[in-house]
Amino acid sequence: MLFLTLFVIRSFISRRQQRYPFPASGAGIHSRFKSVFFFRYFILTVSIFIISANNIRTQIVYTPSENYVYEFLERLSTKQVIEYHDEVKPISRKQIAEFLREASLKKEKLSSVELEELDWLCEEYAYELGTNPRWYLFSYTDSVFSLKVSPLAGYGISGTGKYSGHSRWWGIDVYASHSKWFGASFYAKDQGEYGSNVDKVRNFSPLTGAAYKPAPDGMEVSDIRGSISCSWDWGHVSLIKDYVEWGHGKFGQLILSEKAPPFTFIRLDLYPLKWLRFYYIHGWLNSLVYDSSSFSYNHSESIKPFLRKDYVNKYIAANFLSISPFNWMDISFGNSIVYSGKLRPEFFIPFLFFKHFDNRGVDKTVEDGNKQLYLDLLIKYPESFSFYSTLFADCIEIRKLLKNDLRGTELGYTAGAKKVDLLFPMLDLTVEYTRINPWVYEHKDETTTYKHLNYYLGHWLGQNADQFRVQLDYRPLRGLKLETYVEFIRKGRLNDIYYNYYGQQVREPFLLSPLRKEKRLSLEASYEVIHDLFGELSYSYSDVKDEDLTRTPGFLLGIKNSFAIIVHYGL
């Protein structure tokens, strides 16, 4: 079947070349013409592969990474009950169901609360486990087709010192499958935040950034996500508009996180061996930099024509290889490139070392993009302990690194540890420190920063900052989560990018003034009453000082007591 696929593709290309022959070597090809050819071949290849795969199995539908099931699986993995590798999230409902089935075979190793949680989650993933599914707003299943529809709704009130506000949202969550090769999902949520304590920029918050629309006394945001996927015995491929997390970090990820709004990307996951996993994405980002060459007037005959503007095209290609030499150790490493302008077919090759494409080897004045390298390590040993770390290197200058010269290479790292069942069952302790040096995620080309819609693709703290956090989590009952943490955050200034690329005689000191400092003590509680119905309470004491008074929203400055009460159905 593979030979048949290749033969069909080759025949198709040959016919197209006869109709539209490529120029001779050395001649240029119009970029748009070239892109059309590439996409036709890419779509044809994927389509034929999907149809011709002999051993395609159950469809892929992803579970959002904020779902509690990931914390549950990580907990059991730390206790060495199951072998779950969590360097990448989200994963599919089918994969989660397989881990739940594995845990069901080792119930003697679970506490009473964990047993209740396992039964609850098995109800949630009953369709994938082959049992009777729980209640949905609409559900249909037959021998080849399945459709699940759930509503989304929520309302909350909050206060920050003397400032107050409220939020509301509604939407729908749908996922479906056909036969054993196709899976799809659709998620749409309309959310509004109103009041005097609305943080519209979210520059100093782990909350996902937003391309918001102004509203009376607040802002409104639309969150639209979706995916189409197929899988085979040792991997799956998807076209997605959603979030993706790479690397370890309980309170923020250095490589890829949920800080930036969702973007569209092709995702490829391969797991040919039990101890080997490979991940790849190619994504379409928003540079927020106007491309004046694409400006045009609509209705030029009008008294006042409308000027249509567009942004410079921006993309990311990234890969991530994970190796597990032992069932309690995961070593992952990878590289990425953020590039702009023309879509480049070579970055659709998943296994490339993107640093190789510096300046295209021709003209030193031509920049291919902004490159990153990263290394991630997880050790779950001894039993009930886990230790993790991520190293992120941006704008790598390998020649200087070999000479022990760090100029031109910007580093960030996370180091953390977790102990489950600290003093008694279901009490967990996490300690984590993150440091991100100046200029990480930035670039001299404004169109190739490590950002989407001006929000960091990596850790929400951004460059020139650090964070230390100690957190206790306790689950006394099924569905009830209590957590408390103390956190210290510091962030220095954002200097002129000139000094990093053209004034490097002296490197910028870490946490250079004006400095922002934040101390926070927080208490939070949440309870899942029935499937997808949650109630949440939170209180925090914060002390925020910023030497740059224009950087932090005024209602956050100083000593503040904050609270929030939220009720919601769905995530």
FENFEN-V923864 format. One record per residue. N is the residue number from 1. RES is the residue in three letters. SS is DSSP state (alpha for helix, beta for strand, coil for the rest). BURIAL is 1 if it has 16 or more other C-alpha atoms within 10 Angstrom, else 0. D_LAST is the distance of its C-alpha to the last C-alpha in whole Angstrom. Layout:
BEGIN
N|RES|SS|BURIAL|D_LAST ; N|RES|SS|BURIAL|D_LAST
END
This chain:
BEGIN
1|MET|coil|0|42 ; 2|LEU|alpha|0|41 ; 3|PHE|alpha|0|45 ; 4|LEU|alpha|0|44 ; 5|THR|alpha|1|41 ; 6|LEU|alpha|0|43 ; 7|PHE|alpha|0|46 ; 8|VAL|alpha|0|44 ; 9|ILE|alpha|1|42 ; 10|ARG|alpha|0|46 ; 11|SER|alpha|0|47 ; 12|PHE|alpha|0|45 ; 13|ILE|alpha|0|45 ; 14|SER|alpha|0|49 ; 15|ARG|alpha|0|49 ; 16|ARG|alpha|0|47 ; 17|GLN|alpha|0|49 ; 18|GLN|alpha|0|52 ; 19|ARG|alpha|0|51 ; 20|TYR|coil|0|50 ; 21|PRO|coil|0|52 ; 22|PHE|coil|0|50 ; 23|PRO|coil|0|53 ; 24|ALA|coil|0|55 ; 25|SER|coil|0|54 ; 26|GLY|coil|0|54 ; 27|ALA|coil|0|53 ; 28|GLY|coil|0|50 ; 29|ILE|coil|0|47 ; 30|HIS|coil|0|45 ; 31|SER|alpha|0|42 ; 32|ARG|alpha|0|40 ; 33|PHE|alpha|0|42 ; 34|LYS|alpha|0|42 ; 35|SER|alpha|1|38 ; 36|VAL|alpha|0|38 ; 37|PHE|alpha|0|40 ; 38|PHE|alpha|0|38 ; 39|PHE|alpha|0|35 ; 40|ARG|alpha|0|37 ; 41|TYR|alpha|1|38 ; 42|PHE|alpha|0|34 ; 43|ILE|alpha|0|33 ; 44|LEU|alpha|1|36 ; 45|THR|alpha|0|35 ; 46|VAL|alpha|0|32 ; 47|SER|alpha|0|32 ; 48|ILE|alpha|1|36 ; 49|PHE|alpha|0|34 ; 50|ILE|alpha|1|31 ; 51|ILE|alpha|0|34 ; 52|SER|alpha|0|36 ; 53|ALA|coil|1|34 ; 54|ASN|coil|0|36 ; 55|ASN|coil|0|34 ; 56|ILE|coil|1|30 ; 57|ARG|coil|1|28 ; 58|THR|coil|1|24 ; 59|GLN|coil|1|22 ; 60|ILE|coil|1|19 ; 61|VAL|coil|1|16 ; 62|TYR|beta|1|13 ; 63|THR|coil|1|10 ; 64|PRO|coil|1|8 ; 65|SER|coil|1|10 ; 66|GLU|coil|0|8 ; 67|ASN|coil|0|8 ; 68|TYR|alpha|0|10 ; 69|VAL|alpha|1|12 ; 70|TYR|alpha|1|14 ; 71|GLU|alpha|0|15 ; 72|PHE|alpha|1|17 ; 73|LEU|alpha|1|18 ; 74|GLU|alpha|1|20 ; 75|ARG|alpha|1|21 ; 76|LEU|alpha|1|23 ; 77|SER|alpha|1|24 ; 78|THR|alpha|1|25 ; 79|LYS|coil|1|27 ; 80|GLN|coil|1|29 ; 81|VAL|coil|1|27 ; 82|ILE|coil|1|26 ; 83|GLU|coil|1|26 ; 84|TYR|coil|1|23 ; 85|HIS|coil|1|23 ; 86|ASP|coil|1|20 ; 87|GLU|coil|1|22 ; 88|VAL|beta|1|20 ; 89|LYS|beta|1|16 ; 90|PRO|coil|1|14 ; 91|ILE|coil|1|16 ; 92|SER|beta|0|16 ; 93|ARG|alpha|1|15 ; 94|LYS|alpha|1|19 ; 95|GLN|alpha|1|20 ; 96|ILE|alpha|1|17 ; 97|ALA|alpha|1|19 ; 98|GLU|alpha|0|22 ; 99|PHE|alpha|1|22 ; 100|LEU|alpha|1|21 ; 101|ARG|alpha|0|24 ; 102|GLU|alpha|0|26 ; 103|ALA|alpha|1|25 ; 104|SER|alpha|1|26 ; 105|LEU|coil|0|29 ; 106|LYS|coil|0|29 ; 107|LYS|alpha|0|28 ; 108|GLU|alpha|0|31 ; 109|LYS|alpha|0|30 ; 110|LEU|coil|1|27 ; 111|SER|coil|0|27 ; 112|SER|alpha|1|26 ; 113|VAL|alpha|1|23 ; 114|GLU|alpha|1|22 ; 115|LEU|alpha|1|23 ; 116|GLU|alpha|0|21 ; 117|GLU|alpha|1|18 ; 118|LEU|alpha|1|19 ; 119|ASP|alpha|0|20 ; 120|TRP|alpha|1|17 ; 121|LEU|alpha|1|15 ; 122|CYS|alpha|1|18 ; 123|GLU|alpha|1|17 ; 124|GLU|alpha|1|14 ; 125|TYR|coil|1|16 ; 126|ALA|alpha|0|19 ; 127|TYR|alpha|1|19 ; 128|GLU|alpha|1|20 ; 129|LEU|alpha|1|22 ; 130|GLY|coil|0|24 ; 131|THR|coil|0|23 ; 132|ASN|coil|0|22 ; 133|PRO|coil|1|19 ; 134|ARG|coil|0|17 ; 135|TRP|coil|0|16 ; 136|TYR|coil|0|14 ; 137|LEU|coil|0|15 ; 138|PHE|beta|0|17 ; 139|SER|beta|0|18 ; 140|TYR|beta|0|22 ; 141|THR|beta|0|23 ; 142|ASP|coil|0|27 ; 143|SER|coil|0|29 ; 144|VAL|coil|0|28 ; 145|PHE|beta|0|25 ; 146|SER|beta|1|21 ; 147|LEU|beta|1|19 ; 148|LYS|beta|1|15 ; 149|VAL|beta|1|13 ; 150|SER|beta|1|10 ; 151|PRO|beta|1|10 ; 152|LEU|beta|1|7 ; 153|ALA|beta|1|9 ; 154|GLY|beta|1|9 ; 155|TYR|beta|1|12 ; 156|GLY|beta|1|14 ; 157|ILE|beta|1|17 ; 158|SER|beta|1|19 ; 159|GLY|beta|1|22 ; 160|THR|beta|1|24 ; 161|GLY|coil|1|27 ; 162|LYS|coil|0|29 ; 163|TYR|beta|0|26 ; 164|SER|beta|1|23 ; 165|GLY|beta|1|21 ; 166|HIS|beta|1|18 ; 167|SER|beta|1|15 ; 168|ARG|beta|1|13 ; 169|TRP|beta|1|11 ; 170|TRP|beta|1|11 ; 171|GLY|beta|1|10 ; 172|ILE|beta|1|10 ; 173|ASP|beta|1|9 ; 174|VAL|beta|1|12 ; 175|TYR|beta|1|14 ; 176|ALA|beta|1|18 ; 177|SER|beta|1|21 ; 178|HIS|beta|1|25 ; 179|SER|coil|0|27 ; 180|LYS|coil|1|27 ; 181|TRP|coil|1|26 ; 182|PHE|beta|1|24 ; 183|GLY|beta|1|20 ; 184|ALA|beta|1|18 ; 185|SER|beta|1|14 ; 186|PHE|beta|1|13 ; 187|TYR|beta|1|10 ; 188|ALA|beta|1|11 ; 189|LYS|beta|1|10 ; 190|ASP|beta|1|13 ; 191|GLN|beta|1|12 ; 192|GLY|beta|1|15 ; 193|GLU|beta|1|17 ; 194|TYR|beta|1|20 ; 195|GLY|beta|1|23 ; 196|SER|coil|1|25 ; 197|ASN|coil|1|23 ; 198|VAL|coil|1|21 ; 199|ASP|coil|1|21 ; 200|LYS|coil|1|21 ; 201|VAL|coil|0|22 ; 202|ARG|coil|1|20 ; 203|ASN|coil|1|23 ; 204|PHE|coil|1|23 ; 205|SER|coil|0|19 ; 206|PRO|coil|1|17 ; 207|LEU|coil|0|14 ; 208|THR|coil|1|14 ; 209|GLY|coil|1|17 ; 210|ALA|coil|1|17 ; 211|ALA|coil|1|20 ; 212|TYR|coil|1|19 ; 213|LYS|beta|0|22 ; 214|PRO|beta|0|24 ; 215|ALA|beta|0|23 ; 216|PRO|coil|0|26 ; 217|ASP|coil|0|25 ; 218|GLY|beta|1|22 ; 219|MET|beta|1|20 ; 220|GLU|beta|1|18 ; 221|VAL|beta|1|15 ; 222|SER|beta|1|14 ; 223|ASP|beta|1|12 ; 224|ILE|beta|1|13 ; 225|ARG|beta|1|13 ; 226|GLY|beta|1|15 ; 227|SER|beta|1|17 ; 228|ILE|beta|1|20 ; 229|SER|beta|1|21 ; 230|CYS|beta|1|24 ; 231|SER|beta|1|25 ; 232|TRP|beta|1|29 ; 233|ASP|coil|0|30 ; 234|TRP|coil|0|30 ; 235|GLY|beta|1|27 ; 236|HIS|beta|1|25 ; 237|VAL|beta|1|25 ; 238|SER|beta|1|22 ; 239|LEU|beta|1|22 ; 240|ILE|beta|1|18 ; 241|LYS|beta|1|17 ; 242|ASP|beta|1|14 ; 243|TYR|coil|1|14 ; 244|VAL|coil|1|16 ; 245|GLU|beta|1|17 ; 246|TRP|beta|1|21 ; 247|GLY|coil|1|22 ; 248|HIS|coil|1|22 ; 249|GLY|coil|1|21 ; 250|LYS|coil|1|19 ; 251|PHE|coil|1|19 ; 252|GLY|coil|1|19 ; 253|GLN|coil|1|20 ; 254|LEU|coil|1|24 ; 255|ILE|coil|1|24 ; 256|LEU|beta|1|20 ; 257|SER|coil|1|17 ; 258|GLU|coil|1|14 ; 259|LYS|coil|1|16 ; 260|ALA|coil|1|18 ; 261|PRO|coil|1|16 ; 262|PRO|coil|1|15 ; 263|PHE|beta|1|19 ; 264|THR|beta|1|20 ; 265|PHE|beta|1|22 ; 266|ILE|beta|1|24 ; 267|ARG|beta|1|23 ; 268|LEU|beta|1|25 ; 269|ASP|beta|1|25 ; 270|LEU|beta|1|28 ; 271|TYR|beta|1|29 ; 272|PRO|beta|0|32 ; 273|LEU|beta|0|33 ; 274|LYS|coil|0|32 ; 275|TRP|coil|0|32 ; 276|LEU|beta|1|32 ; 277|ARG|beta|1|28 ; 278|PHE|beta|1|28 ; 279|TYR|beta|1|26 ; 280|TYR|beta|1|26 ; 281|ILE|beta|1|25 ; 282|HIS|beta|1|26 ; 283|GLY|beta|1|24 ; 284|TRP|beta|1|25 ; 285|LEU|beta|1|25 ; 286|ASN|beta|1|25 ; 287|SER|beta|1|28 ; 288|LEU|beta|1|29 ; 289|VAL|beta|0|32 ; 290|TYR|beta|0|35 ; 291|ASP|coil|0|37 ; 292|SER|alpha|0|40 ; 293|SER|alpha|0|41 ; 294|SER|alpha|0|39 ; 295|PHE|coil|0|39 ; 296|SER|beta|0|41 ; 297|TYR|beta|0|42 ; 298|ASN|beta|0|40 ; 299|HIS|coil|0|43 ; 300|SER|coil|0|46 ; 301|GLU|coil|0|48 ; 302|SER|coil|0|46 ; 303|ILE|coil|0|48 ; 304|LYS|coil|0|45 ; 305|PRO|coil|0|43 ; 306|PHE|beta|0|39 ; 307|LEU|beta|0|39 ; 308|ARG|beta|0|36 ; 309|LYS|coil|0|35 ; 310|ASP|coil|0|33 ; 311|TYR|beta|1|32 ; 312|VAL|beta|1|33 ; 313|ASN|beta|1|31 ; 314|LYS|beta|1|30 ; 315|TYR|beta|1|28 ; 316|ILE|beta|1|27 ; 317|ALA|beta|1|29 ; 318|ALA|beta|1|28 ; 319|ASN|beta|1|28 ; 320|PHE|beta|1|28 ; 321|LEU|beta|1|30 ; 322|SER|beta|1|29 ; 323|ILE|beta|1|32 ; 324|SER|beta|1|32 ; 325|PRO|beta|0|36 ; 326|PHE|beta|0|35 ; 327|ASN|coil|1|32 ; 328|TRP|coil|1|31 ; 329|MET|beta|1|31 ; 330|ASP|beta|1|29 ; 331|ILE|beta|1|31 ; 332|SER|beta|1|29 ; 333|PHE|beta|1|31 ; 334|GLY|beta|1|31 ; 335|ASN|beta|1|31 ; 336|SER|beta|1|30 ; 337|ILE|beta|1|32 ; 338|VAL|beta|1|30 ; 339|TYR|beta|1|33 ; 340|SER|beta|1|34 ; 341|GLY|coil|0|36 ; 342|LYS|coil|0|37 ; 343|LEU|coil|1|34 ; 344|ARG|coil|0|36 ; 345|PRO|alpha|0|36 ; 346|GLU|alpha|0|37 ; 347|PHE|alpha|1|34 ; 348|PHE|alpha|1|32 ; 349|ILE|coil|0|34 ; 350|PRO|coil|1|32 ; 351|PHE|coil|1|34 ; 352|LEU|coil|1|36 ; 353|PHE|coil|1|37 ; 354|PHE|alpha|1|36 ; 355|LYS|alpha|1|38 ; 356|HIS|alpha|0|41 ; 357|PHE|alpha|1|41 ; 358|ASP|alpha|1|42 ; 359|ASN|alpha|0|44 ; 360|ARG|alpha|0|44 ; 361|GLY|alpha|0|48 ; 362|VAL|coil|0|50 ; 363|ASP|coil|0|49 ; 364|LYS|coil|0|48 ; 365|THR|coil|0|47 ; 366|VAL|coil|0|44 ; 367|GLU|coil|0|41 ; 368|ASP|coil|1|39 ; 369|GLY|coil|1|36 ; 370|ASN|beta|1|34 ; 371|LYS|beta|1|34 ; 372|GLN|beta|1|32 ; 373|LEU|beta|1|33 ; 374|TYR|beta|1|30 ; 375|LEU|beta|1|31 ; 376|ASP|beta|1|28 ; 377|LEU|beta|1|29 ; 378|LEU|beta|1|28 ; 379|ILE|beta|1|30 ; 380|LYS|coil|1|29 ; 381|TYR|coil|0|33 ; 382|PRO|coil|0|34 ; 383|GLU|coil|0|32 ; 384|SER|coil|1|29 ; 385|PHE|beta|1|29 ; 386|SER|beta|1|27 ; 387|PHE|beta|1|29 ; 388|TYR|beta|1|27 ; 389|SER|beta|1|28 ; 390|THR|beta|1|28 ; 391|LEU|beta|1|31 ; 392|PHE|beta|1|30 ; 393|ALA|beta|1|33 ; 394|ASP|beta|1|33 ; 395|CYS|coil|1|36 ; 396|ILE|coil|1|38 ; 397|GLU|coil|1|42 ; 398|ILE|alpha|0|43 ; 399|ARG|alpha|0|47 ; 400|LYS|alpha|0|46 ; 401|LEU|alpha|0|44 ; 402|LEU|alpha|0|47 ; 403|LYS|coil|0|49 ; 404|ASN|coil|0|47 ; 405|ASP|coil|0|46 ; 406|LEU|coil|1|43 ; 407|ARG|coil|1|43 ; 408|GLY|coil|1|41 ; 409|THR|coil|1|39 ; 410|GLU|beta|1|36 ; 411|LEU|beta|1|34 ; 412|GLY|beta|1|31 ; 413|TYR|beta|1|30 ; 414|THR|beta|1|27 ; 415|ALA|beta|1|29 ; 416|GLY|beta|1|27 ; 417|ALA|beta|1|27 ; 418|LYS|beta|1|26 ; 419|LYS|beta|1|27 ; 420|VAL|coil|1|25 ; 421|ASP|coil|1|27 ; 422|LEU|coil|1|29 ; 423|LEU|coil|0|31 ; 424|PHE|coil|0|30 ; 425|PRO|coil|1|27 ; 426|MET|coil|1|23 ; 427|LEU|beta|1|24 ; 428|ASP|beta|1|24 ; 429|LEU|beta|1|25 ; 430|THR|beta|1|24 ; 431|VAL|beta|1|26 ; 432|GLU|beta|1|26 ; 433|TYR|beta|1|28 ; 434|THR|beta|1|27 ; 435|ARG|beta|1|30 ; 436|ILE|beta|1|30 ; 437|ASN|coil|1|34 ; 438|PRO|coil|1|35 ; 439|TRP|coil|1|34 ; 440|VAL|coil|1|31 ; 441|TYR|coil|1|29 ; 442|GLU|coil|1|32 ; 443|HIS|coil|1|35 ; 444|LYS|coil|1|38 ; 445|ASP|coil|0|37 ; 446|GLU|alpha|0|34 ; 447|THR|alpha|1|33 ; 448|THR|alpha|1|32 ; 449|THR|coil|1|30 ; 450|TYR|coil|1|27 ; 451|LYS|beta|1|25 ; 452|HIS|beta|1|23 ; 453|LEU|coil|1|23 ; 454|ASN|coil|1|25 ; 455|TYR|beta|1|22 ; 456|TYR|beta|1|23 ; 457|LEU|coil|1|21 ; 458|GLY|coil|1|22 ; 459|HIS|coil|1|22 ; 460|TRP|coil|1|21 ; 461|LEU|coil|1|24 ; 462|GLY|coil|1|26 ; 463|GLN|coil|1|30 ; 464|ASN|coil|1|32 ; 465|ALA|beta|1|30 ; 466|ASP|beta|1|29 ; 467|GLN|beta|1|27 ; 468|PHE|beta|1|28 ; 469|ARG|beta|1|25 ; 470|VAL|beta|1|26 ; 471|GLN|beta|1|23 ; 472|LEU|beta|1|23 ; 473|ASP|beta|1|20 ; 474|TYR|beta|1|21 ; 475|ARG|beta|1|19 ; 476|PRO|beta|0|22 ; 477|LEU|beta|0|20 ; 478|ARG|coil|1|18 ; 479|GLY|coil|1|15 ; 480|LEU|beta|1|16 ; 481|LYS|beta|1|16 ; 482|LEU|beta|1|18 ; 483|GLU|beta|1|19 ; 484|THR|beta|1|22 ; 485|TYR|beta|1|23 ; 486|VAL|beta|1|26 ; 487|GLU|beta|1|25 ; 488|PHE|beta|1|28 ; 489|ILE|beta|1|28 ; 490|ARG|beta|1|31 ; 491|LYS|beta|1|31 ; 492|GLY|coil|1|34 ; 493|ARG|coil|1|35 ; 494|LEU|coil|1|34 ; 495|ASN|coil|0|38 ; 496|ASP|coil|0|40 ; 497|ILE|coil|0|39 ; 498|TYR|alpha|0|43 ; 499|TYR|alpha|0|43 ; 500|ASN|alpha|1|41 ; 501|TYR|alpha|0|43 ; 502|TYR|coil|0|46 ; 503|GLY|coil|0|47 ; 504|GLN|coil|0|46 ; 505|GLN|coil|0|49 ; 506|VAL|coil|0|47 ; 507|ARG|coil|0|44 ; 508|GLU|coil|1|42 ; 509|PRO|coil|0|41 ; 510|PHE|coil|1|38 ; 511|LEU|coil|1|36 ; 512|LEU|coil|1|39 ; 513|SER|coil|0|39 ; 514|PRO|coil|0|38 ; 515|LEU|coil|1|35 ; 516|ARG|beta|1|32 ; 517|LYS|beta|1|31 ; 518|GLU|beta|1|28 ; 519|LYS|beta|1|28 ; 520|ARG|beta|1|25 ; 521|LEU|beta|1|25 ; 522|SER|beta|1|22 ; 523|LEU|beta|1|21 ; 524|GLU|beta|1|17 ; 525|ALA|beta|1|16 ; 526|SER|beta|1|13 ; 527|TYR|beta|1|13 ; 528|GLU|beta|1|11 ; 529|VAL|beta|0|14 ; 530|ILE|beta|0|13 ; 531|HIS|coil|1|11 ; 532|ASP|coil|0|7 ; 533|LEU|beta|1|9 ; 534|PHE|beta|1|9 ; 535|GLY|beta|1|12 ; 536|GLU|beta|1|12 ; 537|LEU|beta|1|16 ; 538|SER|beta|1|17 ; 539|TYR|beta|1|21 ; 540|SER|beta|1|22 ; 541|TYR|beta|1|26 ; 542|SER|beta|1|27 ; 543|ASP|beta|1|30 ; 544|VAL|beta|1|30 ; 545|LYS|beta|1|33 ; 546|ASP|beta|1|33 ; 547|GLU|coil|0|37 ; 548|ASP|coil|0|36 ; 549|LEU|coil|0|35 ; 550|THR|coil|0|34 ; 551|ARG|coil|0|31 ; 552|THR|coil|1|28 ; 553|PRO|coil|1|27 ; 554|GLY|alpha|0|30 ; 555|PHE|alpha|1|28 ; 556|LEU|alpha|1|26 ; 557|LEU|coil|1|30 ; 558|GLY|beta|0|32 ; 559|ILE|beta|1|31 ; 560|LYS|beta|1|28 ; 561|ASN|beta|1|26 ; 562|SER|beta|1|23 ; 563|PHE|beta|1|20 ; 564|ALA|beta|1|17 ; 565|ILE|beta|1|16 ; 566|ILE|beta|1|12 ; 567|VAL|beta|1|11 ; 568|HIS|beta|1|8 ; 569|TYR|beta|1|7 ; 570|GLY|coil|1|4 ; 571|LEU|coil|0|0
END
